[in-house]
């Protein structure tokens, strides 16, 4: 029978409650996990000891922990799909100091995303031309391309990547495509090119 590193232990994985062999054992926050069970509760992504956060043994990758907890400032809203043991018991009257510290970071914000119309918190805000966007909402209006404040063009209240903007609006220097699509688009007026050798009419 197997012994040593492959031998059975009495340790149970915190995530799946099954026995953990020593060769497959990972310890985090004084809890034992299978390496394969050490995953973000929200996205199911594999975690490393250097990139995780946890609340009462419920594991999260750093981005989802920040998104779910820090940005809402509320354990009740952010961890609705988490096991009950990970939630704060409000009936006891004890509220986490961390909870109130994080929620105070977001009190009073009035900024709304111009795309989805939801509140934009400072940690996720992209501000362009006096408008606020969530980072995922700040994308090309035509192709959905990822853009940044350094590589976009704003046009009539919409944002575009430079490539799509030039395709749509800069055909031969003509901006007539900006008119309502139901209107007739007029061809640009072509002026004759002056001939340097031609004499001026007096």
N, C-alpha and C positions, 0 to 999 in steps of 0.2 A: 504494500500500500504506500501511498504518497506520504512523505514526511518532510520536515524542514520547511522551506519556503512555500511548498505546495500544500502543506498540511492544513487541515481544517482548524479554524479558530472558533471561539465562542462569540467573536465580535460580529455584530449585525450592522449592515449598511444603514445609515440614517435615512437614505432616500427610498430604498426598496425593501428594507427590513429583512434581506436575505443574508446568509453567512458570507463573510468576506475572507478569501484566502489571502495570506500574507503577501504573495506576489502581486495581487491586484488591489492592495489596500492603499488608501490615501487618507491622511488625517488633516482635517482643517477645523479650527475652532474647537479642538478637543472632541471632535466627532469623526467617526469612521465612515468612509464611503468606498464603493467600488470606483475605480478610475473612470469607468464608463457612466457611472451615475452622477459624477461630479459635473452637473450641467445647470445652466440658467433655468430657473423655474418658468420664466416668461417666454424665452425664445428657443429653449432647449439646446443652445449652443454649448459646446464643450468648454469647460473652464480650466484655468491654470491657477495655481496657488498665488500667482502674482496679479491676477486680474479679476478677482471676484469680491462680492460683498454678500453678507448674509444677515438675516433677521431670524433669530431663534432656529437656526439650522436650515432655513429656506434660502437657497442659493440664487444669486443674480449676477449677471455680468455687470461690469461697472457702468456701461451706457444705460442698461435698463434699470439698474438700481437708481441712477441719477434721474432718469426720465420718470420712473414710477414714484419715487419717494421725494427726492429733492425738489422736483419741479411742482408737484402738487402740494407738498408740505403736509400731506395727510396720509397716515397709514390706512385709514378706513377706505378712502377712494382708490389709492394706488395699489393696494394689495387685495382687491376684492376676490381675485381668483386664487389667492394664496390660501394654504391650509389655515384653519382657525387658530392654531397654536402660534402662528406668526403675527397675528393681529394684536393690537393693543386693546386691553379690556377697559373700556371707558366707564363701565358700571362701577368700578372701584373708586372712581374719582381721581385717579392718578393719571396725569397726562405727561407724556415724555417731554423733557426739556429740549431734546433734539427736535422734536416735532414742532414746537413753538418757535425755535430758533430758525428752522428752515422756512416755516410759513411766513415769518416776518420778512423774509427776503422778497416775498412776492405780494405783499399786501398793497393795495392801492394802484396796481397797474391798470391802466385804461386802454393800452394799445391793443388793437384788433388786427388780425391778419387780413390784408385786402383780398386774399384768395378765398380762404375758408371762413372768414368772419369770426373766428374764435380768438380768445385772449392769447396774446403773445407775451411770454415771460422773458425777462432779460437774458437768461441763459440760452434761449433758443432763437433770439431775435436777429433778423437781418433788416437793417434800416436802409432804405434807398429812396432818394428824392422825397423825403418826408413821409414815406409810407413804411409800414412794418409788415414783415413776412415771417412765417415759421421757416426754418431752414429747408424742410422738405417741400414747402409750398413755393419756394423761390426757384422756379424753373422756367424754361422757355415756354411761352404761351402757344407757340406753334408746334414744336416737336417734343416738348417735355424734357428737353436736354437739361442736364445739371449745369447751372451757371453760378457765378460768384459775383460779389460786388465789383470785382475788377474786370469781368469779361461779359458784361451784359449791355443791352441797349434798351432804354425805356422809350416807348412810343405810344402816344395816346392812351396812357394809363395801363399799358401792358408791358411786360418785360420779355425780351427775346435774347437768344444767344446771338452773337455777332454774325454767325454764318446764316441762320435763318432770316435775320433782319435784312441782310443784304440781298438774299434770294427774293424775299417778299416785296421789299420796298425800294430797292436801289437799282432797278432795271434801267440801264442806260441813263442813270441820273434822273429818272422820272418818278415822282412820288404820287402819281395819279392813282395808284393802286390803294392808296389810303382812303379813297372815297368809298361810300357805301357800295357793297358788291352788287346791289340792285340797280345802281346808276350805270349809265354807259360810261365806260372808261375811254377817255379821249386819248388819241395818240399824241405824242409830244410834237410840238411845232418844230420843224427843221428849218433853220435859218441858213442861207447860203454862206459858204465860207469865203471871206474876203480874199481877193487876189491881190497880192502885193504889187504886181505889175500893172494892175488896172489903173486907168486915169480917173481922177475925181471929176464928177460932173459939176460944173460951176454955174 
